[in-house]
């Protein structure tokens, strides 16, 4: 969710055409809804306010200085790649892939790798 928020804010900040980032608000909305369901069914709805304030504050702090948004954008690629490694480690330790789709996971890992190569 952090990466999507940074990507969206970055593209708005630098006045990219709307067509280049139109999918990000949809993806963010899906992630927020999923997070709310997780918090609701785990009995942690009080944390929802904390997350909302954190993301709202982060949204505005990103554009306080130009170097902050640029640095955050560079960290997004690292965070995305690190999350894939964390998922792999978890799968390796549990020896249970559960509901993981090899196709979608591979596509996501390829996307991260292509971003690493491009930077």
Backbone as JSON Lines, residues from 0, in Angstrom:
{"i":0,"aa":"X","n":[0.83,-1.19,0.0],"ca":[0.0,0.0,0.0],"c":[0.88,1.25,0.0]}
{"i":1,"aa":"X","n":[1.96,1.21,0.76],"ca":[2.87,2.35,0.81],"c":[3.41,2.67,-0.58]}
{"i":2,"aa":"X","n":[3.83,1.65,-1.29],"ca":[4.4,1.86,-2.63],"c":[3.38,2.48,-3.58]}
{"i":3,"aa":"X","n":[2.16,1.99,-3.54],"ca":[1.13,2.53,-4.41],"c":[0.85,4.0,-4.08]}
{"i":4,"aa":"X","n":[0.8,4.32,-2.78],"ca":[0.58,5.71,-2.4],"c":[1.72,6.61,-2.87]}
{"i":5,"aa":"X","n":[2.95,6.14,-2.74],"ca":[4.09,6.94,-3.18],"c":[4.07,7.11,-4.7]}
{"i":6,"aa":"X","n":[3.8,6.01,-5.43],"ca":[3.73,6.11,-6.89],"c":[2.67,7.12,-7.32]}
{"i":7,"aa":"X","n":[1.51,7.05,-6.7],"ca":[0.42,7.97,-7.05],"c":[0.82,9.42,-6.74]}
{"i":8,"aa":"X","n":[1.36,9.64,-5.57],"ca":[1.74,11.01,-5.18],"c":[2.86,11.54,-6.08]}
{"i":9,"aa":"X","n":[3.8,10.67,-6.43],"ca":[4.91,11.06,-7.3],"c":[4.4,11.52,-8.67]}
{"i":10,"aa":"X","n":[3.48,10.75,-9.23],"ca":[2.99,11.07,-10.55],"c":[2.1,12.3,-10.55]}
{"i":11,"aa":"X","n":[1.37,12.52,-9.47],"ca":[0.58,13.75,-9.35],"c":[1.51,14.94,-9.17]}
{"i":12,"aa":"X","n":[2.54,14.78,-8.35],"ca":[3.49,15.86,-8.05],"c":[4.19,16.35,-9.32]}
{"i":13,"aa":"X","n":[4.58,15.41,-10.19],"ca":[5.29,15.78,-11.41],"c":[4.37,15.96,-12.62]}
{"i":14,"aa":"X","n":[3.08,16.06,-12.4],"ca":[2.08,16.34,-13.43],"c":[2.1,15.36,-14.6]}
{"i":15,"aa":"X","n":[2.2,14.08,-14.29],"ca":[2.08,13.07,-15.35],"c":[0.64,13.04,-15.84]}
{"i":16,"aa":"X","n":[0.41,12.61,-17.08],"ca":[-0.97,12.5,-17.58],"c":[-1.78,11.49,-16.75]}
{"i":17,"aa":"X","n":[-3.04,11.78,-16.58],"ca":[-3.92,10.94,-15.75],"c":[-3.93,9.48,-16.2]}
{"i":18,"aa":"X","n":[-3.81,9.23,-17.5],"ca":[-3.86,7.86,-18.01],"c":[-2.7,7.0,-17.5]}
{"i":19,"aa":"X","n":[-1.6,7.62,-17.12],"ca":[-0.43,6.85,-16.69],"c":[-0.55,6.33,-15.26]}
{"i":20,"aa":"X","n":[-1.45,6.91,-14.48],"ca":[-1.56,6.47,-13.09],"c":[-3.0,6.23,-12.64]}
{"i":21,"aa":"X","n":[-3.9,6.08,-13.56],"ca":[-5.32,5.92,-13.22],"c":[-5.6,4.63,-12.45]}
{"i":22,"aa":"X","n":[-4.78,3.59,-12.63],"ca":[-5.04,2.34,-11.92],"c":[-4.65,2.4,-10.45]}
{"i":23,"aa":"X","n":[-3.77,3.31,-10.06],"ca":[-3.31,3.37,-8.67],"c":[-4.42,3.7,-7.68]}
{"i":24,"aa":"X","n":[-5.3,4.68,-7.93],"ca":[-6.39,4.9,-6.97],"c":[-7.28,3.67,-6.79]}
{"i":25,"aa":"X","n":[-7.48,2.91,-7.86],"ca":[-8.3,1.7,-7.77],"c":[-7.59,0.65,-6.93]}
{"i":26,"aa":"X","n":[-6.31,0.46,-7.16],"ca":[-5.53,-0.51,-6.39],"c":[-5.47,-0.11,-4.93]}
{"i":27,"aa":"X","n":[-5.29,1.19,-4.67],"ca":[-5.24,1.68,-3.28],"c":[-6.57,1.43,-2.59]}
{"i":28,"aa":"X","n":[-7.66,1.7,-3.27],"ca":[-8.99,1.46,-2.7],"c":[-9.18,-0.02,-2.37]}
{"i":29,"aa":"X","n":[-8.75,-0.9,-3.26],"ca":[-8.84,-2.34,-3.0],"c":[-8.02,-2.73,-1.78]}
{"i":30,"aa":"X","n":[-6.81,-2.2,-1.68],"ca":[-5.96,-2.52,-0.54],"c":[-6.53,-1.99,0.77]}
{"i":31,"aa":"X","n":[-7.09,-0.79,0.74],"ca":[-7.69,-0.22,1.94],"c":[-8.89,-1.04,2.39]}
{"i":32,"aa":"X","n":[-9.72,-1.44,1.45],"ca":[-10.88,-2.27,1.79],"c":[-10.43,-3.61,2.37]}
{"i":33,"aa":"X","n":[-9.43,-4.21,1.76],"ca":[-8.89,-5.47,2.28],"c":[-8.32,-5.29,3.68]}
{"i":34,"aa":"X","n":[-7.58,-4.2,3.91],"ca":[-7.03,-3.92,5.23],"c":[-8.14,-3.73,6.25]}
{"i":35,"aa":"X","n":[-9.2,-3.03,5.87],"ca":[-10.33,-2.84,6.79],"c":[-11.0,-4.16,7.13]}
{"i":36,"aa":"X","n":[-11.16,-5.04,6.16],"ca":[-11.73,-6.36,6.44],"c":[-10.84,-7.15,7.4]}
{"i":37,"aa":"X","n":[-9.54,-7.1,7.17],"ca":[-8.61,-7.82,8.04],"c":[-8.68,-7.27,9.46]}
{"i":38,"aa":"X","n":[-8.69,-5.95,9.59],"ca":[-8.78,-5.35,10.91],"c":[-10.12,-5.65,11.57]}
{"i":39,"aa":"X","n":[-11.17,-5.62,10.8],"ca":[-12.52,-5.88,11.34],"c":[-12.64,-7.31,11.87]}
{"i":40,"aa":"X","n":[-12.21,-8.27,11.09],"ca":[-12.4,-9.67,11.47],"c":[-11.34,-10.17,12.45]}
{"i":41,"aa":"X","n":[-10.27,-9.4,12.64],"ca":[-9.3,-9.77,13.67],"c":[-9.56,-9.01,14.97]}
{"i":42,"aa":"X","n":[-10.57,-8.14,14.97],"ca":[-10.94,-7.4,16.17],"c":[-10.05,-6.21,16.48]}
{"i":43,"aa":"X","n":[-9.38,-5.67,15.48],"ca":[-8.47,-4.55,15.69],"c":[-8.92,-3.29,14.97]}
{"i":44,"aa":"X","n":[-10.19,-2.98,14.98],"ca":[-10.69,-1.8,14.26],"c":[-10.14,-0.5,14.84]}
{"i":45,"aa":"X","n":[-9.69,-0.51,16.1],"ca":[-9.12,0.7,16.67],"c":[-7.83,1.1,15.96]}
{"i":46,"aa":"X","n":[-7.15,0.15,15.36],"ca":[-5.93,0.45,14.62],"c":[-6.22,1.13,13.29]}
{"i":47,"aa":"X","n":[-7.42,1.02,12.79],"ca":[-7.77,1.62,11.51],"c":[-7.56,3.14,11.54]}
{"i":48,"aa":"X","n":[-7.91,3.77,12.63],"ca":[-7.71,5.22,12.75],"c":[-6.23,5.56,12.72]}
{"i":49,"aa":"X","n":[-5.42,4.77,13.41],"ca":[-3.97,4.99,13.4],"c":[-3.42,4.88,11.99]}
{"i":50,"aa":"X","n":[-3.81,3.83,11.26],"ca":[-3.33,3.67,9.88],"c":[-3.8,4.81,8.99]}
{"i":51,"aa":"X","n":[-5.05,5.23,9.16],"ca":[-5.59,6.32,8.35],"c":[-4.81,7.61,8.59]}
{"i":52,"aa":"X","n":[-4.54,7.93,9.85],"ca":[-3.79,9.15,10.17],"c":[-2.36,9.04,9.64]}
{"i":53,"aa":"X","n":[-1.75,7.87,9.77],"ca":[-0.38,7.67,9.28],"c":[-0.3,7.87,7.78]}
{"i":54,"aa":"X","n":[-1.19,7.25,7.04],"ca":[-1.17,7.38,5.59],"c":[-1.52,8.8,5.15]}
{"i":55,"aa":"X","n":[-2.48,9.43,5.82],"ca":[-2.87,10.79,5.48],"c":[-1.7,11.76,5.73]}
{"i":56,"aa":"X","n":[-1.03,11.6,6.87],"ca":[0.12,12.45,7.17],"c":[1.26,12.2,6.2]}
{"i":57,"aa":"X","n":[1.51,10.94,5.87],"ca":[2.56,10.59,4.92],"c":[2.29,11.16,3.55]}
{"i":58,"aa":"X","n":[1.02,11.18,3.16],"ca":[0.62,11.71,1.85],"c":[1.09,13.16,1.7]}
{"i":59,"aa":"X","n":[0.93,13.96,2.74],"ca":[1.33,15.37,2.68],"c":[2.82,15.58,2.95]}
{"i":60,"aa":"X","n":[3.41,14.74,3.78],"ca":[4.84,14.89,4.07],"c":[5.7,14.56,2.86]}
{"i":61,"aa":"X","n":[5.2,13.71,1.97],"ca":[5.97,13.33,0.79],"c":[6.35,14.52,-0.08]}
{"i":62,"aa":"X","n":[5.51,15.53,-0.1],"ca":[5.77,16.65,-1.0],"c":[6.24,17.91,-0.28]}
{"i":63,"aa":"X","n":[6.71,17.78,0.95],"ca":[7.26,18.95,1.63],"c":[8.5,19.46,0.92]}
{"i":64,"aa":"X","n":[9.31,18.54,0.44],"ca":[10.52,18.87,-0.31],"c":[10.62,17.92,-1.5]}
{"i":65,"aa":"X","n":[11.21,18.38,-2.56],"ca":[11.36,17.56,-3.77],"c":[12.19,16.32,-3.5]}
{"i":66,"aa":"X","n":[13.24,16.42,-2.71],"ca":[14.11,15.28,-2.47],"c":[13.4,14.19,-1.67]}
{"i":67,"aa":"X","n":[12.39,14.54,-0.87],"ca":[11.66,13.53,-0.09],"c":[10.88,12.62,-1.02]}
{"i":68,"aa":"X","n":[10.16,13.19,-1.97],"ca":[9.36,12.37,-2.89],"c":[10.28,11.54,-3.79]}
{"i":69,"aa":"X","n":[11.41,12.1,-4.2],"ca":[12.35,11.34,-5.03],"c":[12.97,10.18,-4.25]}
{"i":70,"aa":"X","n":[13.34,10.42,-3.01],"ca":[13.91,9.37,-2.17],"c":[12.88,8.28,-1.88]}
{"i":71,"aa":"X","n":[11.66,8.69,-1.59],"ca":[10.59,7.71,-1.33],"c":[10.32,6.85,-2.56]}
{"i":72,"aa":"X","n":[10.37,7.45,-3.72],"ca":[10.16,6.7,-4.96],"c":[11.26,5.66,-5.14]}
{"i":73,"aa":"X","n":[12.5,6.0,-4.84],"ca":[13.59,5.04,-4.94],"c":[13.45,3.92,-3.92]}
{"i":74,"aa":"X","n":[12.97,4.24,-2.72],"ca":[12.79,3.21,-1.7],"c":[11.66,2.25,-2.04]}
{"i":75,"aa":"X","n":[10.69,2.7,-2.83],"ca":[9.55,1.83,-3.18],"c":[10.01,0.58,-3.91]}
{"i":76,"aa":"X","n":[10.94,0.72,-4.8],"ca":[11.44,-0.43,-5.54],"c":[12.12,-1.41,-4.58]}
{"i":77,"aa":"X","n":[12.91,-0.89,-3.67],"ca":[13.56,-1.73,-2.68],"c":[12.54,-2.43,-1.77]}
{"i":78,"aa":"X","n":[11.52,-1.69,-1.33],"ca":[10.49,-2.26,-0.46],"c":[9.71,-3.35,-1.19]}
{"i":79,"aa":"X","n":[9.38,-3.12,-2.45],"ca":[8.66,-4.14,-3.23],"c":[9.49,-5.4,-3.39]}
{"i":80,"aa":"X","n":[10.77,-5.24,-3.7],"ca":[11.64,-6.41,-3.84],"c":[11.83,-7.12,-2.51]}
{"i":81,"aa":"X","n":[11.99,-6.36,-1.44],"ca":[12.17,-6.95,-0.11],"c":[10.92,-7.71,0.33]}
{"i":82,"aa":"X","n":[9.75,-7.22,-0.04],"ca":[8.52,-7.92,0.34],"c":[8.43,-9.27,-0.36]}
{"i":83,"aa":"X","n":[8.89,-9.34,-1.59],"ca":[8.89,-10.63,-2.3],"c":[9.85,-11.6,-1.63]}
{"i":84,"aa":"X","n":[11.0,-11.1,-1.19],"ca":[11.95,-11.97,-0.5],"c":[11.37,-12.45,0.84]}
{"i":85,"aa":"X","n":[10.66,-11.58,1.54],"ca":[10.03,-11.97,2.79],"c":[8.95,-13.04,2.55]}
{"i":86,"aa":"X","n":[8.21,-12.9,1.47],"ca":[7.2,-13.9,1.13],"c":[7.85,-15.24,0.8]}
{"i":87,"aa":"X","n":[8.95,-15.18,0.04],"ca":[9.67,-16.41,-0.27],"c":[10.2,-17.09,0.98]}
{"i":88,"aa":"X","n":[10.74,-16.3,1.87],"ca":[11.29,-16.85,3.13],"c":[10.18,-17.53,3.93]}
{"i":89,"aa":"X","n":[9.03,-16.89,4.02],"ca":[7.89,-17.46,4.75],"c":[7.43,-18.77,4.11]}
{"i":90,"aa":"X","n":[7.34,-18.77,2.78],"ca":[6.94,-19.99,2.08],"c":[7.96,-21.1,2.3]}
{"i":91,"aa":"X","n":[9.23,-20.75,2.3],"ca":[10.29,-21.73,2.49],"c":[10.24,-22.31,3.91]}
{"i":92,"aa":"X","n":[10.02,-21.49,4.9],"ca":[9.99,-21.95,6.29],"c":[8.77,-22.81,6.59]}
{"i":93,"aa":"X","n":[7.62,-22.41,6.08],"ca":[6.38,-23.15,6.39],"c":[6.2,-24.37,5.5]}
{"i":94,"aa":"X","n":[6.89,-24.38,4.37],"ca":[6.76,-25.48,3.38],"c":[5.31,-25.67,2.95]}
{"i":95,"aa":"X","n":[4.55,-24.57,2.97],"ca":[3.14,-24.63,2.59],"c":[2.8,-23.4,1.76]}
{"i":96,"aa":"X","n":[2.52,-23.62,0.5],"ca":[2.19,-22.5,-0.38],"c":[0.74,-22.06,-0.23]}
{"i":97,"aa":"X","n":[-0.08,-22.88,0.38],"ca":[-1.48,-22.5,0.64],"c":[-2.2,-22.1,-0.62]}
{"i":98,"aa":"X","n":[-2.65,-20.87,-0.65],"ca":[-3.45,-20.38,-1.77],"c":[-2.63,-19.55,-2.76]}
{"i":99,"aa":"X","n":[-1.31,-19.67,-2.71],"ca":[-0.45,-18.87,-3.58],"c":[-0.52,-19.4,-5.01]}
{"i":100,"aa":"X","n":[-0.77,-18.5,-5.94],"ca":[-0.78,-18.85,-7.34],"c":[0.61,-18.61,-7.92]}
{"i":101,"aa":"X","n":[1.2,-19.63,-8.48],"ca":[2.56,-19.51,-9.02],"c":[2.59,-18.48,-10.16]}
{"i":102,"aa":"X","n":[1.55,-18.42,-10.96],"ca":[1.52,-17.48,-12.08],"c":[1.49,-16.03,-11.6]}
{"i":103,"aa":"X","n":[0.58,-15.7,-10.69],"ca":[0.5,-14.31,-10.23],"c":[1.72,-13.92,-9.42]}
{"i":104,"aa":"X","n":[2.24,-14.84,-8.63],"ca":[3.44,-14.52,-7.85],"c":[4.62,-14.3,-8.79]}
{"i":105,"aa":"X","n":[4.75,-15.11,-9.8],"ca":[5.85,-14.96,-10.76],"c":[5.74,-13.64,-11.52]}
{"i":106,"aa":"X","n":[4.52,-13.26,-11.91],"ca":[4.33,-11.99,-12.6],"c":[4.71,-10.82,-11.7]}
{"i":107,"aa":"X","n":[4.35,-10.9,-10.43],"ca":[4.69,-9.85,-9.49],"c":[6.19,-9.78,-9.26]}
{"i":108,"aa":"X","n":[6.83,-10.92,-9.11],"ca":[8.29,-10.94,-8.93],"c":[9.0,-10.41,-10.16]}
{"i":109,"aa":"X","n":[8.5,-10.74,-11.34],"ca":[9.1,-10.23,-12.58],"c":[8.97,-8.71,-12.66]}
{"i":110,"aa":"X","n":[7.81,-8.19,-12.26],"ca":[7.6,-6.75,-12.26],"c":[8.6,-6.06,-11.34]}
{"i":111,"aa":"X","n":[8.81,-6.62,-10.14],"ca":[9.78,-6.05,-9.21],"c":[11.19,-6.1,-9.82]}
{"i":112,"aa":"X","n":[11.53,-7.23,-10.41],"ca":[12.87,-7.37,-10.99],"c":[13.08,-6.38,-12.14]}
{"i":113,"aa":"X","n":[12.05,-6.16,-12.93],"ca":[12.21,-5.21,-14.04],"c":[12.37,-3.79,-13.53]}
{"i":114,"aa":"X","n":[11.73,-3.45,-12.41],"ca":[11.91,-2.13,-11.83],"c":[13.32,-1.97,-11.27]}
{"i":115,"aa":"X","n":[13.84,-3.03,-10.68],"ca":[15.21,-2.98,-10.16],"c":[16.21,-2.78,-11.29]}
{"i":116,"aa":"X","n":[15.98,-3.46,-12.39],"ca":[16.87,-3.36,-13.52],"c":[16.8,-1.97,-14.17]}
{"i":117,"aa":"X","n":[15.63,-1.36,-14.15],"ca":[15.45,-0.06,-14.78],"c":[16.06,1.08,-13.97]}
{"i":118,"aa":"X","n":[16.22,0.88,-12.66],"ca":[16.74,1.99,-11.85],"c":[18.23,2.0,-11.75]}
